[in-house]
Amino acid sequence: MKSRDELIDDLLTLAFAEDVGDGDHTTLSTIPADEMGNNA
């Protein structure tokens, strides 16, 4: 059985892998390409 730390590492690896390549699909499908953020 994997330890808690190993499971966290696996989760982080999967989360980062999701965004490699085409980018974050959720962001790409929900936020217009010309939208600008702010720090307000």
Secondary structure, 3 states (H helix, E strand, C coil): CCCHHHHHHHHHHHHHHHHCCCCCHHHHHHCCCCCCCCCC
